[in-house]
Amino acid sequence: MRQVFRQLPWIHPQIDPRIQQFFNQYGRYLRLKQGASIFNGGDAGEIALVLCGLGVFSFPDKHLKNHYLSLIPPGSLMGDVDGLTHESVNVYDSAFRDSEVRLIKRDIFRDFLIQNPELLHAHTLSVIAHHESCMEALIANSTLTLPDRLQVLYASLAASFGKTTEKKSFVSIPLTLTAVELSAFVNASRQSVSSVHTEIESNGDIVRKKGETQLSKKFIDGCFDWLENGVQPSVRIRKRREKPSAS
């Protein structure tokens, strides 16, 4: 499902447990209803640790259509980038489903990281991983067909949230996505997503129940992943360099 980086597309990575501990100790507890956002960037910028539920990192285009760049699962941060840089940008960190978070003002978080260089380094790596996940999603949307994009999205969700079911050939994720939500992930119209999704369901590869989605392992294991199926770039480079020159 990955084509360039090591992060799963559309999924925020978890942060260092020591940073999680800081939020749990000093953060203000808050319940976010579905659709509610934290303050992104600027003087009032906030950072939030997701405790339970699910957040989403998104932006609106010029037609005010929302596009989802990545999901923010428990153990991950909302506002991790602009909360640190102090810049206001055209993104939103909001609750994808009703969520519970620990909220800290950006100035407090920045001072904490400055006083703890080791954790500043750990947070920097987390921010890089976060953007690699978003870039993987953008790469998928620009190189894959719609059926393949949906397959990769579900495979990524299964790798992050999947649990075994009574049917050994299926994996369950505790989430059901509407055609509108899916279209915001895979950059397609609702009608196109609905048509392709219906076909996948008719093949028996996706079974949606209340509050969960069951995915056949055959369906999600069919994705190409460069780490599992491809040749390491360093190997290709070495072979190229070792190629004997013409005499």
N, C-alpha and C positions, 0 to 999 in steps of 0.2 A: 504493500500500500504506500510505502515511501519510495520516492524517486531520486531524492537528492540528499536529504539530511537524515538524522537519526531519530527525530521526533515524529510522533504520529500526527497526521493532518487533523486539523479541527479540534485538537485536545490540548488544553493548557497543562504544562507539566506541574508537578507538585514542588513546593519550595522546601528549603532546608528545615529540618525539624526544630532547630534552634530559633529560627525566625518565627515559626509557628508558635513556639513557646512564648516568645515576646508578645505576639498578638493575643494569645490566650490570657496572658498575665495583665497586660495594660490596655487592651482594646475594649471599646465600648460595645456591648452586646446589642444587636439590632436585628429585627426581622424585616426582611424585604419581600414584599408581595411581588408576584410575577409581573415583570415589566418595570418595576421600580429601579432607579439607577443611583449610584453613588456620584459624588462630585468628582469629575475628571479634570486634573490639572489646575493650574492657577493658584491663587493665594488660598482658596478654600479646598484645594485638592485633598482627596481622601484615598486611603488604601484599605482594603478589606480582605480578611482571611475568610474564605467560605468554610463554614462548619458543617452544614448539611444543606441539601437542596442542590441547585445547579445555577451557575451564572453563565453569562454569554458576553463576548467581546464583539462589538458590531459597529457599523458606521452606516449613515444614510447617504444615498447618492443624490444627485441634483434633482431627481424626481421624488425625493424623500422616501424612496424604497429602501428598506433596511436589508443589509447584507451581514451575515454572520461569519466572522473570521475564525472564532474558536469558542468552544465550551470551556467553562471554568468549574471543574469539579471540586469537591471538598479537599482541603489541603493545598489549594492554589489561591493565588492573590488576584483580586480585582484592583485595577488601577496601578499595577506594579511599575509601569513605564512612566507615564506622564505624572504620576504622583511623585516620582523621584526627580524628573527633569524640571518640573514646575511649569511646563508648557501646556497651553490649552490647544488641543487638537480635535479633529472632527471624529471622535470615537466615543462610544458609550460602554461602560461596564455596568450591566444590569442583571436582574434576576430572571433567568430563563424559566425557572419554576420557583414557587415560594421557597425562600432560602433563609438561613440564619447565618449571620456573619459577626466577626469582631472587627470593629472599625477604628482606625487610627488616623489622625491628621498627618499630612505629608511632612510637615516640619519636624514633628516628633520622630517619624520614621527615618527621615534623612539624618537627623542628629544621632539616632541610634546606630545607623550604619557607619557614619563617620567615626564614631567612638569605637567601632568594632570592625576594623579593616578586613578581617577574615570573613565576616558575614557579608560585608560589602562585596567581596569577591564572589561569595556564594550566590548572592542576589543577582549580581551581574551575569553569572552563568545561567541563572534561572530566566532572566530577561532574554538572553540570547536564545535559549531553548524555546521560550514562548514565541519569539518571532520566527524561529525555524518551523514551528508547528503551523503558524499562519502562512508562511511561504509555501510549505508543502500543500496546504489547502489551495492556495492560489495556483500553484503549479498543476495540481490535479484538475482544477476548473479550466485551465487553459490548454491542457494536452489530452484529456480523456473525453470519451463520449459520455453522454448523460447516464446510460446504464452502468458504465464503469465508475462514474463519479458516485453514484448511489451505492454501488458495491463497496467502494473504498471507504465511504463515510460510515457505512454500517460495520465494516471490518474494523475500523478504527474505534468505534464505539464498543464493539465486542471485546477488543483487546484491552480497553480501559475499564469497562464496567461489566463485562460478561460473566455469567455464572452458569454452571452446568444445570441441566434440566433432567426430568425423568426420562426423556428421550435422549439417549446418548449422542445422537447425531445432530442435536440442536444446542444452541447457547442462548441464554436469556439476558436481555438488558432491561433494567427497571425504568423504561422510558418508552413512550409512544410519540412519534413525531407526525404532525399534520403535513399535508401537501404544501401548505403555505410555508411552514417552518423548513421543510426539506428544500424547497425552492430557494430560500434565503441562504442556505449552506452551499448548494451546488450550482448557483447562478443560472437558474433556468426558470421558465414560467411555471405557474402552478398547474396549468393544464398538461404541459409536457411531463412534469414530474408525476402527476396523478396517473397518466396513461402508462408510463414505464413501470411505476410502482405496482399498478394493478396486474401487469403482466408477470412481474416477479412473484407476486403473491399467488397468482394462478398456477405458477410452477411449484408452489409449495415451499419456496425458500424463505418466505417471511410470513409469520403468523402473528397478527396483532391482537392482543387481549387487553383488558382494562389495566392500564398502568404498566404494561410490559410488552416487549416485542421479542419474539423467538426467531432466531436466525439459524438456518441450516449451516452446519460446518462446511459442507461442500460449497455453499455460496460464498461464505466469508474467507475460506481458505484459497479461493481461486484468484486472489489478487496478487499481482506481481509486487515484489518487495526487493529493492536493490540489495539490501543487506542479506537476504536469504536466497535470492535467485540470481543476482548479478555478480559480476566480477569486481573486486575491490579496485578503485581507480589506481591505487599505488601499484597494483599488479600489472595493469595495462600499461602504465607509464614505464615501469621497469622493463617490460617485454619490448616496448618500443625502442628504449634506449639500448637494449642488448641486441637489437636486430643487426646482423652483420651488414656492413656497408658493401656496396658493389665494388669489386676489384677492377 
